[in-house]
Amino acid sequence: MRDEQPLLDLVFDRLAADGVPDGTAALVLAAYAGQEQLDAALAGANPDLPPPGGDAGQLDSQLYLESVSVAGFRGVGPQASLRLGACPGLTLVVGRNGSGKSSFAEAAEFALTGGSARWSGQSLFREGWRNLHCSSPCQIQVVVRADGSAAPIRITRTWRDADTQPEEATGSVVAGGKRYRDTAELGWSAVLETYRPFLSASDFGRLISAAPSTLFDALAPILGIGPIAAADKRLMQARKILDDQLKQVKAARDALRDQLAGVDDDRARSAAAILAKRRPDLDALDALLAGASGTASDPVAAACRRLADAAIPSPQEAVDLADALDTAAHEAAAATASSSHAAHQAAQMLDLALAYHHDHGDGPCPVCGTGLLDSSWRAEAGPTLTRLRSAATAARQAGQRLTDVSSAARTFRSRSALAPLADLDAAASALGRSREALRAEKANWTALPQDATTQQLAGQLRAGYPRLHQAFVQAQAAAADWLRVRHDAWREHAAALQGWLAGARQAAPSEAALSRIKSAREWLKSATDEIRAARLAPFAQHSQQIWEQLRQESNVELAGMRLDGSSTRRRVAFPATVDGTATQAMAVMSEGELQALGLAVFLPRACADASPFRFLIVDDPVHSLDPSKVDGLAQVLADLARHRQVVVFSHDDRLPEAVRRLEIDAIIWEVKRREGSVVELRKNLDPVKRYLDDALALARTAELAEDVRRPVVAGFCRSAIEAACHERVRRDRLGRGESHAAVDAVIESARTLNQTAALAMFGDARQGGRVMPALHQMGRWAADAFAACRDDVHGGTHGSLESLVDDTGRLAGRLR
Amino acid sequence: MSPDGYLGAADRLLTEVVAGARGTWPRACAWLIRLALETALAGFWESACPPVAQCRSRRAQFLLLPRYCDAELSHRMAQAWAILSEGGHHHAYELGLTAAELRRLRNEAQAIITGLREATPGHPS
């Protein structure tokens, strides 16, 4: 029904036109589509987005009121019905205070909505809902007709005698051959709320001067941008969740930093440094926790670990080495004592002598000159040489062994003194006193001069090494202790950091999502503002127009209407000028002006194009209006009534008087109440009667020449007959389910009075030939009156004008 | 007096403080504007259909008017006249017309009178 572009299409087009990045656009659309889709989009999935052009359908029938029947309800006792004809036009229902007219307005509202604005929160009304005089049967029934549908919709609410609350009514709605419990089941609730075709004077002032958000909420739905607002709300919620998550991560980070600040540990300092960054390097933290760079970064820990891991020779080894040293020294000394050098020289000499004997044979000894070198000497010399040679070798070997063992002892000394002990200073903080002891031993150990004797060396190995070893073992234990304490202290923080890291990793994508949500909302806000302004424009213009008519001479000039802000700061702004000075309208208006403003604001809402309700019930709109505003209101209502069924309830005569005076087409019902709540409705004015009144007034103006009056009187009579025929045609055809547009077209097509009458009498404008015979059957008076109306506009016929008006009235009564 | 004469008198009441008219000037003003309209209407009927001009029934004159001139104009004429008649009388529960209302009515009357003049048979237009 909305001829505007469907909302979703609009959103698509604007997203494209504004060049919104894909990620943001997808988020906007997902939020528009629903919570599931938004969740999916935020999770990075591709949500199912609604295809463009798929707006939710509205109620697409056009609904008119046919009748309101009331029995035993409020001021009405025995059943009374207000027939409204289910077509556009203005109907006034007039009655004194307490005549029961408002009972009809309330009944219509109650039947359709199940409540009444007047009742809400007012116990006085709640107690008096049942008629005092005639409380049973108690029933209200509203017959609504959808344009173009033959079967009316009957909405009934019935109370049993035992019911004490209005809400206890049994509802029944019969529509399209089906039965429902109430209008909510027909799906009318939302549109009834949005367009609310029931207006009551007391509401206007209240709503207009209520909290700004109340008025905003009352008006915002007509713009049909609810889905956008809902999308924004979803985004806002999603944002809050992510925001909370990130805040939690940040709060946990701050808490961890505080804890780590008190930990004397290089890893804690590293972790604190990582956490101090605005965007902590999670991978670095991960590596830190994994220990990849754990000890290397802390020289103390590294030294301790090396110390703890180091293996130095056992004291037994040192003792063995000392023993070996002693043995070697002893042997070497023994070898020296047996003058191995002389043996060596003797062996050499003997060797040369043997070679001499071999070359020269037996002869005297060339060395002593007294001995004889012969075969017996030779036999003795062989073993002697062997003995001498082995003695020399043994002596040499003993010296060599001593050299070897001494060298091993020296190596042992430096080996046990150097490597692990180098870390002592680095690990000073961890080792404490054990370091001092170890240092002292180490000093002793290294104090032995380079040229110390084997005896000294062996002595140190035997006595000094066990002490050094013990000091070292103690230092190792201290280092291991320190490492264990450090590990335990760290483990707790490491666990906390690990937990935080997991949360932070999980929340990491949230940050990106959050910024996407932020930009989506930003775009949505500007788009909402623009779409809202565009959609509000026709309403604001209509309001402006109504205000112009209503304000008459009020010096408050409205300059449009705006819906400002959102969420808690939403409001409706009415910029205005008073005698040219800008202000806010509400501040400067009198009660009557506020009421007029209320009408100006709410009449367009009730008459929105998108509303399925083509009827509008206005209760007591003239309450506190100035006389000139009443005239303006009559004009406004007449304008609306061209396309709407406007039913106005009024307790005083000013509005009907203005309607009569301003010659506005309207039907006026007068409500009278006898004793005992017997309510009667009497038609006081309708178009037929108005034409006849005018005709009669002119017919009676005897002082004017008849030939001047006659064509005009006949013209009025003709209009009266036409009006009666139209009424009949509308009733018949609308009742058969033809649409208003179709009926209007048929009426329009009947050009002559004959055709119009044929349309009314036979349902066919082409049956004009049957009209006169049928009228003759009715009586000669009927045929004559019809002929006079038909022809007199163009030429003269005889007969009294008053009797013509009289007969026309009778004829119109038969025709309608 | 001519229609313009009556309107001029009404203008004076609207813009000046006229001695002796204190408190009564809104009604007097309404009467003057109404008289301007009626004089213009009488002038119109003298040319368009003299018998109607003689007729004392104002309603008959208004009822006949759409037959002799534009329907819209006659509607405006009847409306303005009706409002001025109301305003010219004292009503028990209603206040009189305000200055601003009177000014609007005066301008409306001016427009109607001009329209009637142009619709008068034999008017050079």
Chai-1 contact restraints between the chains, C-beta under 6 A:
chainA,res_idxA,chainB,res_idxB,connection_type,confidence,min_distance_angstrom,max_distance_angstrom,comment,restraint_id
A,E553,B,T98,contact,1.0,0.0,6.0,A-B,restraint_1
A,E553,B,A100,contact,1.0,0.0,6.0,A-B,restraint_2
A,E553,B,E101,contact,1.0,0.0,6.0,A-B,restraint_3
A,P627,B,E94,contact,1.0,0.0,6.0,A-B,restraint_4
A,S628,B,E101,contact,1.0,0.0,6.0,A-B,restraint_5
A,R661,B,A82,contact,1.0,0.0,6.0,A-B,restraint_6
A,L662,B,Q79,contact,1.0,0.0,6.0,A-B,restraint_7
A,D694,B,L63,contact,1.0,0.0,6.0,A-B,restraint_8
A,A697,B,R59,contact,1.0,0.0,6.0,A-B,restraint_9
A,L698,B,A60,contact,1.0,0.0,6.0,A-B,restraint_10
A,L698,B,L63,contact,1.0,0.0,6.0,A-B,restraint_11
A,T701,B,S57,contact,1.0,0.0,6.0,A-B,restraint_12
A,T701,B,A60,contact,1.0,0.0,6.0,A-B,restraint_13
A,E703,B,C55,contact,1.0,0.0,6.0,A-B,restraint_14
A,L704,B,C55,contact,1.0,0.0,6.0,A-B,restraint_15
A,L704,B,A60,contact,1.0,0.0,6.0,A-B,restraint_16
A,A705,B,P51,contact,1.0,0.0,6.0,A-B,restraint_17
A,V708,B,P51,contact,1.0,0.0,6.0,A-B,restraint_18
A,V712,B,L64,contact,1.0,0.0,6.0,A-B,restraint_19
A,V712,B,R67,contact,1.0,0.0,6.0,A-B,restraint_20
